[in-house]
């Protein structure tokens, strides 16, 4: 069996959630929701790679947030969720 990769699509604007920040950057228990999601996959047995998919404008922020996590270099998402998943693949 091949290695398993997890794609974490966090390229949305989070407008339906309201507030000033997209929901993936809101803090819960000291970390952003994105950090919680990525670290869960990093720690999961059987997951070899974790691929974040983000908005291009968030690259610097995501690099800072993921600096201590063993994830692949973030890639830019697309105009739709389907395009973002394709970018992660």
Gaussian input, Z-matrix of N, CA and C with variables (Angstrom, degrees):
# hf/3-21g

backbone

0 1
 N
 C     1     B1
 C     2     B2     1     A1
 N     3     B3     2     A2     1     D1
 C     4     B4     3     A3     2     D2
 C     5     B5     4     A4     3     D3
 N     6     B6     5     A5     4     D4
 C     7     B7     6     A6     5     D5
 C     8     B8     7     A7     6     D6
 N     9     B9     8     A8     7     D7
 C    10    B10     9     A9     8     D8
 C    11    B11    10    A10     9     D9
 N    12    B12    11    A11    10    D10
 C    13    B13    12    A12    11    D11
 C    14    B14    13    A13    12    D12
 N    15    B15    14    A14    13    D13
 C    16    B16    15    A15    14    D14
 C    17    B17    16    A16    15    D15
 N    18    B18    17    A17    16    D16
 C    19    B19    18    A18    17    D17
 C    20    B20    19    A19    18    D18
 N    21    B21    20    A20    19    D19
 C    22    B22    21    A21    20    D20
 C    23    B23    22    A22    21    D21
 N    24    B24    23    A23    22    D22
 C    25    B25    24    A24    23    D23
 C    26    B26    25    A25    24    D24
 N    27    B27    26    A26    25    D25
 C    28    B28    27    A27    26    D26
 C    29    B29    28    A28    27    D27
 N    30    B30    29    A29    28    D28
 C    31    B31    30    A30    29    D29
 C    32    B32    31    A31    30    D30
 N    33    B33    32    A32    31    D31
 C    34    B34    33    A33    32    D32
 C    35    B35    34    A34    33    D33
 N    36    B36    35    A35    34    D34
 C    37    B37    36    A36    35    D35
 C    38    B38    37    A37    36    D36
 N    39    B39    38    A38    37    D37
 C    40    B40    39    A39    38    D38
 C    41    B41    40    A40    39    D39
 N    42    B42    41    A41    40    D40
 C    43    B43    42    A42    41    D41
 C    44    B44    43    A43    42    D42
 N    45    B45    44    A44    43    D43
 C    46    B46    45    A45    44    D44
 C    47    B47    46    A46    45    D45
 N    48    B48    47    A47    46    D46
 C    49    B49    48    A48    47    D47
 C    50    B50    49    A49    48    D48
 N    51    B51    50    A50    49    D49
 C    52    B52    51    A51    50    D50
 C    53    B53    52    A52    51    D51
 N    54    B54    53    A53    52    D52
 C    55    B55    54    A54    53    D53
 C    56    B56    55    A55    54    D54
 N    57    B57    56    A56    55    D55
 C    58    B58    57    A57    56    D56
 C    59    B59    58    A58    57    D57
 N    60    B60    59    A59    58    D58
 C    61    B61    60    A60    59    D59
 C    62    B62    61    A61    60    D60
 N    63    B63    62    A62    61    D61
 C    64    B64    63    A63    62    D62
 C    65    B65    64    A64    63    D63
 N    66    B66    65    A65    64    D64
 C    67    B67    66    A66    65    D65
 C    68    B68    67    A67    66    D66
 N    69    B69    68    A68    67    D67
 C    70    B70    69    A69    68    D68
 C    71    B71    70    A70    69    D69
 N    72    B72    71    A71    70    D70
 C    73    B73    72    A72    71    D71
 C    74    B74    73    A73    72    D72
 N    75    B75    74    A74    73    D73
 C    76    B76    75    A75    74    D74
 C    77    B77    76    A76    75    D75
 N    78    B78    77    A77    76    D76
 C    79    B79    78    A78    77    D77
 C    80    B80    79    A79    78    D78
 N    81    B81    80    A80    79    D79
 C    82    B82    81    A81    80    D80
 C    83    B83    82    A82    81    D81
 N    84    B84    83    A83    82    D82
 C    85    B85    84    A84    83    D83
 C    86    B86    85    A85    84    D84
 N    87    B87    86    A86    85    D85
 C    88    B88    87    A87    86    D86
 C    89    B89    88    A88    87    D87
 N    90    B90    89    A89    88    D88
 C    91    B91    90    A90    89    D89
 C    92    B92    91    A91    90    D90
 N    93    B93    92    A92    91    D91
 C    94    B94    93    A93    92    D92
 C    95    B95    94    A94    93    D93
 N    96    B96    95    A95    94    D94
 C    97    B97    96    A96    95    D95
 C    98    B98    97    A97    96    D96
 N    99    B99    98    A98    97    D97
 C   100   B100    99    A99    98    D98
 C   101   B101   100   A100    99    D99
 N   102   B102   101   A101   100   D100
 C   103   B103   102   A102   101   D101
 C   104   B104   103   A103   102   D102
 N   105   B105   104   A104   103   D103
 C   106   B106   105   A105   104   D104
 C   107   B107   106   A106   105   D105
 N   108   B108   107   A107   106   D106
 C   109   B109   108   A108   107   D107
 C   110   B110   109   A109   108   D108
 N   111   B111   110   A110   109   D109
 C   112   B112   111   A111   110   D110
 C   113   B113   112   A112   111   D111
 N   114   B114   113   A113   112   D112
 C   115   B115   114   A114   113   D113
 C   116   B116   115   A115   114   D114
 N   117   B117   116   A116   115   D115
 C   118   B118   117   A117   116   D116
 C   119   B119   118   A118   117   D117
 N   120   B120   119   A119   118   D118
 C   121   B121   120   A120   119   D119
 C   122   B122   121   A121   120   D120
 N   123   B123   122   A122   121   D121
 C   124   B124   123   A123   122   D122
 C   125   B125   124   A124   123   D123
 N   126   B126   125   A125   124   D124
 C   127   B127   126   A126   125   D125
 C   128   B128   127   A127   126   D126
 N   129   B129   128   A128   127   D127
 C   130   B130   129   A129   128   D128
 C   131   B131   130   A130   129   D129
 N   132   B132   131   A131   130   D130
 C   133   B133   132   A132   131   D131
 C   134   B134   133   A133   132   D132
 N   135   B135   134   A134   133   D133
 C   136   B136   135   A135   134   D134
 C   137   B137   136   A136   135   D135
 N   138   B138   137   A137   136   D136
 C   139   B139   138   A138   137   D137
 C   140   B140   139   A139   138   D138
 N   141   B141   140   A140   139   D139
 C   142   B142   141   A141   140   D140
 C   143   B143   142   A142   141   D141
 N   144   B144   143   A143   142   D142
 C   145   B145   144   A144   143   D143
 C   146   B146   145   A145   144   D144
 N   147   B147   146   A146   145   D145
 C   148   B148   147   A147   146   D146
 C   149   B149   148   A148   147   D147
 N   150   B150   149   A149   148   D148
 C   151   B151   150   A150   149   D149
 C   152   B152   151   A151   150   D150
 N   153   B153   152   A152   151   D151
 C   154   B154   153   A153   152   D152
 C   155   B155   154   A154   153   D153
 N   156   B156   155   A155   154   D154
 C   157   B157   156   A156   155   D155
 C   158   B158   157   A157   156   D156
 N   159   B159   158   A158   157   D157
 C   160   B160   159   A159   158   D158
 C   161   B161   160   A160   159   D159
 N   162   B162   161   A161   160   D160
 C   163   B163   162   A162   161   D161
 C   164   B164   163   A163   162   D162
 N   165   B165   164   A164   163   D163
 C   166   B166   165   A165   164   D164
 C   167   B167   166   A166   165   D165
 N   168   B168   167   A167   166   D166
 C   169   B169   168   A168   167   D167
 C   170   B170   169   A169   168   D168
 N   171   B171   170   A170   169   D169
 C   172   B172   171   A171   170   D170
 C   173   B173   172   A172   171   D171
 N   174   B174   173   A173   172   D172
 C   175   B175   174   A174   173   D173
 C   176   B176   175   A175   174   D174
 N   177   B177   176   A176   175   D175
 C   178   B178   177   A177   176   D176
 C   179   B179   178   A178   177   D177
 N   180   B180   179   A179   178   D178
 C   181   B181   180   A180   179   D179
 C   182   B182   181   A181   180   D180
 N   183   B183   182   A182   181   D181
 C   184   B184   183   A183   182   D182
 C   185   B185   184   A184   183   D183
 N   186   B186   185   A185   184   D184
 C   187   B187   186   A186   185   D185
 C   188   B188   187   A187   186   D186
 N   189   B189   188   A188   187   D187
 C   190   B190   189   A189   188   D188
 C   191   B191   190   A190   189   D189
 N   192   B192   191   A191   190   D190
 C   193   B193   192   A192   191   D191
 C   194   B194   193   A193   192   D192
 N   195   B195   194   A194   193   D193
 C   196   B196   195   A195   194   D194
 C   197   B197   196   A196   195   D195
 N   198   B198   197   A197   196   D196
 C   199   B199   198   A198   197   D197
 C   200   B200   199   A199   198   D198
 N   201   B201   200   A200   199   D199
 C   202   B202   201   A201   200   D200
 C   203   B203   202   A202   201   D201
 N   204   B204   203   A203   202   D202
 C   205   B205   204   A204   203   D203
 C   206   B206   205   A205   204   D204
 N   207   B207   206   A206   205   D205
 C   208   B208   207   A207   206   D206
 C   209   B209   208   A208   207   D207
 N   210   B210   209   A209   208   D208
 C   211   B211   210   A210   209   D209
 C   212   B212   211   A211   210   D210
 N   213   B213   212   A212   211   D211
 C   214   B214   213   A213   212   D212
 C   215   B215   214   A214   213   D213
 N   216   B216   215   A215   214   D214
 C   217   B217   216   A216   215   D215
 C   218   B218   217   A217   216   D216
 N   219   B219   218   A218   217   D217
 C   220   B220   219   A219   218   D218
 C   221   B221   220   A220   219   D219
 N   222   B222   221   A221   220   D220
 C   223   B223   222   A222   221   D221
 C   224   B224   223   A223   222   D222
 N   225   B225   224   A224   223   D223
 C   226   B226   225   A225   224   D224
 C   227   B227   226   A226   225   D225
 N   228   B228   227   A227   226   D226
 C   229   B229   228   A228   227   D227
 C   230   B230   229   A229   228   D228
 N   231   B231   230   A230   229   D229
 C   232   B232   231   A231   230   D230
 C   233   B233   232   A232   231   D231
 N   234   B234   233   A233   232   D232
 C   235   B235   234   A234   233   D233
 C   236   B236   235   A235   234   D234
 N   237   B237   236   A236   235   D235
 C   238   B238   237   A237   236   D236
 C   239   B239   238   A238   237   D237
 N   240   B240   239   A239   238   D238
 C   241   B241   240   A240   239   D239
 C   242   B242   241   A241   240   D240
 N   243   B243   242   A242   241   D241
 C   244   B244   243   A243   242   D242
 C   245   B245   244   A244   243   D243
 N   246   B246   245   A245   244   D244
 C   247   B247   246   A246   245   D245
 C   248   B248   247   A247   246   D246
 N   249   B249   248   A248   247   D247
 C   250   B250   249   A249   248   D248
 C   251   B251   250   A250   249   D249
 N   252   B252   251   A251   250   D250
 C   253   B253   252   A252   251   D251
 C   254   B254   253   A253   252   D252
 N   255   B255   254   A254   253   D253
 C   256   B256   255   A255   254   D254
 C   257   B257   256   A256   255   D255
 N   258   B258   257   A257   256   D256
 C   259   B259   258   A258   257   D257
 C   260   B260   259   A259   258   D258
 N   261   B261   260   A260   259   D259
 C   262   B262   261   A261   260   D260
 C   263   B263   262   A262   261   D261
 N   264   B264   263   A263   262   D262
 C   265   B265   264   A264   263   D263
 C   266   B266   265   A265   264   D264

   B1=1.4594
   B2=1.5197
   B3=1.3250
   B4=1.4573
   B5=1.5109
   B6=1.3091
   B7=1.4594
   B8=1.5283
   B9=1.3185
   B10=1.4592
   B11=1.5245
   B12=1.3306
   B13=1.4645
   B14=1.5202
   B15=1.3119
   B16=1.4636
   B17=1.5188
   B18=1.3139
   B19=1.4641
   B20=1.5186
   B21=1.3256
   B22=1.4642
   B23=1.5230
   B24=1.3364
   B25=1.4667
   B26=1.5184
   B27=1.3271
   B28=1.4722
   B29=1.5172
   B30=1.3319
   B31=1.4613
   B32=1.5191
   B33=1.3249
   B34=1.4622
   B35=1.5140
   B36=1.3132
   B37=1.4613
   B38=1.5135
   B39=1.3199
   B40=1.4602
   B41=1.5084
   B42=1.3198
   B43=1.4608
   B44=1.5258
   B45=1.3232
   B46=1.4684
   B47=1.5199
   B48=1.3246
   B49=1.4626
   B50=1.5227
   B51=1.3311
   B52=1.4554
   B53=1.5220
   B54=1.3137
   B55=1.4560
   B56=1.5198
   B57=1.3171
   B58=1.4624
   B59=1.5247
   B60=1.3244
   B61=1.4641
   B62=1.5297
   B63=1.3358
   B64=1.4639
   B65=1.5282
   B66=1.3225
   B67=1.4739
   B68=1.5171
   B69=1.3374
   B70=1.4652
   B71=1.5289
   B72=1.3233
   B73=1.4641
   B74=1.5266
   B75=1.3104
   B76=1.4662
   B77=1.5168
   B78=1.3156
   B79=1.4630
   B80=1.5238
   B81=1.3222
   B82=1.4611
   B83=1.5230
   B84=1.3107
   B85=1.4678
   B86=1.5302
   B87=1.3349
   B88=1.4635
   B89=1.5127
   B90=1.3390
   B91=1.4601
   B92=1.5221
   B93=1.3379
   B94=1.4596
   B95=1.5263
   B96=1.3300
   B97=1.4573
   B98=1.5269
   B99=1.3249
   B100=1.4631
   B101=1.5277
   B102=1.3315
   B103=1.4647
   B104=1.5265
   B105=1.3226
   B106=1.4681
   B107=1.5248
   B108=1.3342
   B109=1.4652
   B110=1.5249
   B111=1.3309
   B112=1.4642
   B113=1.5229
   B114=1.3305
   B115=1.4610
   B116=1.5291
   B117=1.3389
   B118=1.4687
   B119=1.5229
   B120=1.3223
   B121=1.4664
   B122=1.5214
   B123=1.3262
   B124=1.4687
   B125=1.5259
   B126=1.3271
   B127=1.4657
   B128=1.5228
   B129=1.3189
   B130=1.4712
   B131=1.5259
   B132=1.3171
   B133=1.4628
   B134=1.5274
   B135=1.3062
   B136=1.4555
   B137=1.5110
   B138=1.3255
   B139=1.4657
   B140=1.5293
   B141=1.3226
   B142=1.4613
   B143=1.5262
   B144=1.3319
   B145=1.4647
   B146=1.5129
   B147=1.3381
   B148=1.4565
   B149=1.5245
   B150=1.3409
   B151=1.4641
   B152=1.5244
   B153=1.3501
   B154=1.4606
   B155=1.5387
   B156=1.3274
   B157=1.4643
   B158=1.5181
   B159=1.3160
   B160=1.4634
   B161=1.5246
   B162=1.3314
   B163=1.4704
   B164=1.5235
   B165=1.3286
   B166=1.4743
   B167=1.5343
   B168=1.3277
   B169=1.4717
   B170=1.5252
   B171=1.3223
   B172=1.4598
   B173=1.5216
   B174=1.3246
   B175=1.4577
   B176=1.5264
   B177=1.3213
   B178=1.4706
   B179=1.5287
   B180=1.3136
   B181=1.4636
   B182=1.5295
   B183=1.3203
   B184=1.4669
   B185=1.5234
   B186=1.3034
   B187=1.4757
   B188=1.5224
   B189=1.3091
   B190=1.4648
   B191=1.5294
   B192=1.3215
   B193=1.4665
   B194=1.5210
   B195=1.3181
   B196=1.4615
   B197=1.5189
   B198=1.3169
   B199=1.4595
   B200=1.5174
   B201=1.3168
   B202=1.4618
   B203=1.5266
   B204=1.3262
   B205=1.4652
   B206=1.5242
   B207=1.2987
   B208=1.4543
   B209=1.5297
   B210=1.3450
   B211=1.4613
   B212=1.5191
   B213=1.3235
   B214=1.4544
   B215=1.5243
   B216=1.3196
   B217=1.4670
   B218=1.5272
   B219=1.3384
   B220=1.4635
   B221=1.5326
   B222=1.3297
   B223=1.4543
   B224=1.5192
   B225=1.3321
   B226=1.4603
   B227=1.5149
   B228=1.3199
   B229=1.4475
   B230=1.5149
   B231=1.3195
   B232=1.4561
   B233=1.5141
   B234=1.3282
   B235=1.4578
   B236=1.5310
   B237=1.3229
   B238=1.4639
   B239=1.5232
   B240=1.3234
   B241=1.4626
   B242=1.5215
   B243=1.3224
   B244=1.4614
   B245=1.5286
   B246=1.3283
   B247=1.4686
   B248=1.5213
   B249=1.3188
   B250=1.4558
   B251=1.5292
   B252=1.3293
   B253=1.4577
   B254=1.5251
   B255=1.3228
   B256=1.4710
   B257=1.5209
   B258=1.3252
   B259=1.4762
   B260=1.5202
   B261=1.3230
   B262=1.4627
   B263=1.5175
   B264=1.3186
   B265=1.4553
   B266=1.5253
   A1=108.98
   A2=117.53
   A3=122.51
   A4=112.49
   A5=114.90
   A6=120.04
   A7=109.69
   A8=115.62
   A9=122.39
   A10=109.47
   A11=114.78
   A12=121.03
   A13=109.01
   A14=116.33
   A15=122.29
   A16=107.91
   A17=115.92
   A18=121.33
   A19=107.19
   A20=116.19
   A21=121.25
   A22=107.05
   A23=115.25
   A24=120.92
   A25=108.81
   A26=115.48
   A27=122.12
   A28=109.48
   A29=115.45
   A30=120.52
   A31=112.59
   A32=116.85
   A33=119.78
   A34=112.83
   A35=113.68
   A36=120.13
   A37=112.43
   A38=117.35
   A39=121.08
   A40=113.52
   A41=118.13
   A42=121.49
   A43=113.35
   A44=117.76
   A45=120.31
   A46=111.51
   A47=117.67
   A48=121.25
   A49=111.82
   A50=117.17
   A51=121.13
   A52=111.54
   A53=116.47
   A54=121.32
   A55=112.89
   A56=114.64
   A57=121.15
   A58=113.23
   A59=116.79
   A60=121.09
   A61=110.81
   A62=116.95
   A63=118.48
   A64=109.04
   A65=116.56
   A66=119.67
   A67=113.37
   A68=118.94
   A69=120.19
   A70=112.38
   A71=117.89
   A72=121.19
   A73=113.13
   A74=117.33
   A75=120.46
   A76=109.24
   A77=115.42
   A78=120.77
   A79=111.34
   A80=113.80
   A81=122.54
   A82=105.60
   A83=116.00
   A84=121.22
   A85=111.46
   A86=116.19
   A87=121.03
   A88=116.71
   A89=118.47
   A90=121.29
   A91=109.39
   A92=115.20
   A93=118.39
   A94=109.42
   A95=115.89
   A96=119.86
   A97=110.59
   A98=117.41
   A99=120.52
   A100=110.82
   A101=117.30
   A102=120.30
   A103=111.24
   A104=117.06
   A105=120.72
   A106=110.33
   A107=116.58
   A108=120.43
   A109=111.43
   A110=116.28
   A111=119.45
   A112=111.66
   A113=117.50
   A114=119.38
   A115=111.72
   A116=117.29
   A117=119.71
   A118=110.71
   A119=117.23
   A120=120.37
   A121=111.78
   A122=117.51
   A123=120.82
   A124=110.04
   A125=116.80
   A126=121.84
   A127=113.31
   A128=117.72
   A129=120.69
   A130=110.96
   A131=116.97
   A132=119.36
   A133=109.81
   A134=115.91
   A135=120.34
   A136=114.90
   A137=117.91
   A138=120.94
   A139=107.48
   A140=116.51
   A141=121.24
   A142=112.42
   A143=116.88
   A144=121.45
   A145=109.27
   A146=115.99
   A147=121.72
   A148=106.95
   A149=115.69
   A150=121.84
   A151=110.65
   A152=117.88
   A153=119.57
   A154=110.24
   A155=115.53
   A156=122.18
   A157=106.35
   A158=116.18
   A159=120.72
   A160=111.22
   A161=115.26
   A162=120.51
   A163=107.86
   A164=117.77
   A165=119.90
   A166=113.30
   A167=117.29
   A168=120.44
   A169=113.05
   A170=117.99
   A171=122.20
   A172=113.12
   A173=118.49
   A174=121.54
   A175=112.64
   A176=118.59
   A177=120.99
   A178=110.72
   A179=117.14
   A180=121.41
   A181=110.46
   A182=117.21
   A183=120.47
   A184=110.49
   A185=117.77
   A186=119.54
   A187=110.27
   A188=117.46
   A189=121.22
   A190=110.47
   A191=116.74
   A192=120.99
   A193=112.61
   A194=116.72
   A195=119.96
   A196=113.30
   A197=117.54
   A198=120.92
   A199=114.59
   A200=118.05
   A201=120.42
   A202=112.67
   A203=117.19
   A204=120.67
   A205=110.78
   A206=116.31
   A207=121.48
   A208=109.35
   A209=114.94
   A210=121.01
   A211=108.93
   A212=115.83
   A213=120.60
   A214=110.07
   A215=116.29
   A216=121.36
   A217=108.33
   A218=117.52
   A219=119.63
   A220=111.23
   A221=115.32
   A222=121.12
   A223=108.75
   A224=115.19
   A225=121.18
   A226=110.97
   A227=115.07
   A228=121.08
   A229=111.66
   A230=115.74
   A231=122.02
   A232=111.95
   A233=114.52
   A234=121.31
   A235=112.25
   A236=117.19
   A237=121.76
   A238=109.06
   A239=116.13
   A240=119.31
   A241=110.61
   A242=116.75
   A243=120.90
   A244=110.73
   A245=116.97
   A246=120.33
   A247=110.89
   A248=117.36
   A249=120.96
   A250=111.13
   A251=116.60
   A252=120.02
   A253=109.59
   A254=117.03
   A255=121.05
   A256=110.00
   A257=117.71
   A258=121.16
   A259=110.71
   A260=116.96
   A261=120.62
   A262=112.97
   A263=115.30
   A264=119.49
   A265=110.40
   D1=142.26
   D2=-179.21
   D3=-76.70
   D4=177.96
   D5=178.63
   D6=-79.64
   D7=151.92
   D8=-177.31
   D9=-103.93
   D10=136.44
   D11=176.01
   D12=-119.60
   D13=144.94
   D14=174.72
   D15=-109.53
   D16=132.21
   D17=176.12
   D18=-106.77
   D19=121.63
   D20=179.13
   D21=-108.03
   D22=106.23
   D23=-177.20
   D24=-87.99
   D25=111.52
   D26=-178.84
   D27=-133.17
   D28=44.36
   D29=-174.68
   D30=-101.26
   D31=6.19
   D32=-177.51
   D33=-81.95
   D34=169.20
   D35=178.47
   D36=-90.81
   D37=-16.28
   D38=178.15
   D39=65.73
   D40=31.76
   D41=-175.82
   D42=-66.46
   D43=-36.92
   D44=-178.46
   D45=-65.79
   D46=-25.08
   D47=180.00
   D48=-77.44
   D49=-14.89
   D50=-178.94
   D51=72.11
   D52=-177.19
   D53=179.01
   D54=86.25
   D55=178.06
   D56=-175.94
   D57=-85.90
   D58=-26.24
   D59=-177.51
   D60=-110.48
   D61=146.91
   D62=169.73
   D63=-58.25
   D64=146.99
   D65=-173.44
   D66=-58.45
   D67=-29.07
   D68=-179.15
   D69=-65.98
   D70=-16.04
   D71=-179.50
   D72=-107.49
   D73=5.79
   D74=175.83
   D75=-78.03
   D76=144.04
   D77=-176.67
   D78=-92.77
   D79=135.38
   D80=174.74
   D81=-136.45
   D82=124.61
   D83=-179.87
   D84=53.91
   D85=40.75
   D86=172.73
   D87=87.05
   D88=-7.22
   D89=179.47
   D90=-130.96
   D91=157.90
   D92=175.67
   D93=-72.53
   D94=158.59
   D95=176.53
   D96=-59.15
   D97=-35.17
   D98=177.89
   D99=-63.08
   D100=-44.18
   D101=178.19
   D102=-61.41
   D103=-42.46
   D104=177.94
   D105=-59.30
   D106=-47.06
   D107=-177.89
   D108=-64.40
   D109=-47.57
   D110=-178.52
   D111=-63.82
   D112=-44.48
   D113=-177.30
   D114=-66.55
   D115=-31.10
   D116=176.61
   D117=-62.62
   D118=-41.65
   D119=178.48
   D120=-72.56
   D121=-37.36
   D122=178.28
   D123=-60.13
   D124=-39.62
   D125=-177.78
   D126=-81.92
   D127=-14.88
   D128=-174.67
   D129=-70.49
   D130=129.89
   D131=176.94
   D132=-63.79
   D133=138.87
   D134=177.19
   D135=92.25
   D136=-11.40
   D137=177.72
   D138=-93.00
   D139=116.66
   D140=-176.96
   D141=-90.41
   D142=-33.08
   D143=-176.04
   D144=-137.48
   D145=145.65
   D146=175.52
   D147=-126.23
   D148=120.61
   D149=-176.00
   D150=-111.90
   D151=106.23
   D152=174.31
   D153=-76.98
   D154=139.89
   D155=174.13
   D156=-120.85
   D157=122.62
   D158=-170.29
   D159=-134.64
   D160=174.34
   D161=171.48
   D162=-76.17
   D163=141.50
   D164=-178.70
   D165=-55.08
   D166=-36.45
   D167=-178.02
   D168=-69.97
   D169=-13.05
   D170=-177.51
   D171=-97.60
   D172=5.98
   D173=-173.07
   D174=-57.81
   D175=-48.61
   D176=-178.14
   D177=-61.83
   D178=-44.08
   D179=179.99
   D180=-63.14
   D181=-45.85
   D182=-178.17
   D183=-66.30
   D184=-37.96
   D185=176.65
   D186=-60.93
   D187=-39.72
   D188=177.89
   D189=-65.41
   D190=-45.35
   D191=-177.77
   D192=-67.19
   D193=-30.84
   D194=-174.61
   D195=-102.18
   D196=7.68
   D197=-176.35
   D198=-54.82
   D199=-33.83
   D200=-178.48
   D201=-96.14
   D202=-1.26
   D203=-179.34
   D204=-99.41
   D205=144.90
   D206=179.26
   D207=-86.80
   D208=78.27
   D209=178.78
   D210=-122.47
   D211=160.65
   D212=175.83
   D213=-71.06
   D214=163.04
   D215=176.37
   D216=-58.32
   D217=129.58
   D218=179.47
   D219=-59.29
   D220=145.50
   D221=174.58
   D222=-115.71
   D223=156.14
   D224=-179.15
   D225=-79.77
   D226=135.12
   D227=176.77
   D228=-79.03
   D229=178.62
   D230=-179.05
   D231=-107.64
   D232=-168.88
   D233=-177.73
   D234=-72.77
   D235=-20.95
   D236=179.35
   D237=-128.21
   D238=165.48
   D239=177.02
   D240=-61.56
   D241=-39.92
   D242=178.52
   D243=-59.67
   D244=-42.86
   D245=178.67
   D246=-66.76
   D247=-34.11
   D248=179.25
   D249=-69.29
   D250=-41.09
   D251=177.00
   D252=-63.39
   D253=-42.47
   D254=177.98
   D255=-59.58
   D256=-41.93
   D257=178.72
   D258=-61.81
   D259=-38.11
   D260=178.83
   D261=-68.13
   D262=-33.46
   D263=178.18
   D264=-69.30

